Amino acid sequence: MLRELLLADRAWLSPWEASTPGIRYPIDTKWMVKSLLDQAKRGTGLALVMEFNGEVVGQLNVANILYGSVSSGTIGYWIAKKAAGNSIVPISVAMTIDYLLSDGGLHRVEIDIRPENEASLRVVEKLGLREEGLKQRYIHIDGAWRDHRIFAITSEEISGSMLSRVRNAKPQ
Ligand SMILES: CC(C)(COP(=O)(O)OP(=O)(O)OC[C@H]1O[C@@H](n2cnc3c(N)ncnc32)[C@H](O)[C@@H]1OP(=O)(O)O)[C@@H](O)C(=O)NCCC(=O)NCCS
């Protein structure tokens, strides 16, 4: 299912997808799922899918999880073009942050976004995440090192839940 979605939406997804310097890999969902499950077993990641009307429509991963004195993780996401525009990602991210900052045992959650990605910037705006700054040439995306705007939230910044916050987000 993920493989079909990833192959069908190349033009939609590739400008925002992580790449490896000097190597052009084909889409390999078996390897991707194995690697995500390995990270989950080690406790350094969390792999989730998003469903809409009972159908898988995208992925939400938490990477770089560190516990102890850092207690932070980084969320990444994508959704199929046919399902975009329904607030599925902001709602899914809100529920994930609510989990991570309670039973998940983290103190901080980060989201990194290319300055050109207006739709994703709107997601963090709906979530009310705090902007921390710009990391230059931070992640290799779509074949080159790209700047990223860093957004984050810590548990002290949330009164109530992220889910209620995103449900009450102002329209643009
Ligand atoms: C960014 C992304 C995750 C947003 O997910 P989503 O569930 O559509 O989020 P929302 O419904 O809140 O839409 C966010 C904004 O996207 C824009 N948008 C909505 N439908 C759209 C569509 N069909 N095509 C393009 N942009 C659209 C709107 O500006 C919307 O803001 P609004 O709700 O105030 O109108 C999704 O567009 C996506 O997967 N894009 C490709 C991969 C990607 O960018 N991943 C993130 C990398 S940081």
Boltz pocket constraint, residues with backbone or C-beta under 6 A from the ligand:
constraints:
  - pocket:
      binder: B
      contacts: [[A, 12], [A, 13], [A, 16], [A, 77], [A, 78], [A, 79], [A, 80], [A, 81], [A, 83], [A, 84], [A, 85], [A, 86], [A, 87], [A, 88], [A, 89], [A, 90], [A, 112], [A, 113], [A, 114], [A, 117], [A, 118], [A, 119], [A, 120], [A, 122], [A, 123], [A, 126], [A, 171], [A, 172]]
      max_distance: 6.0
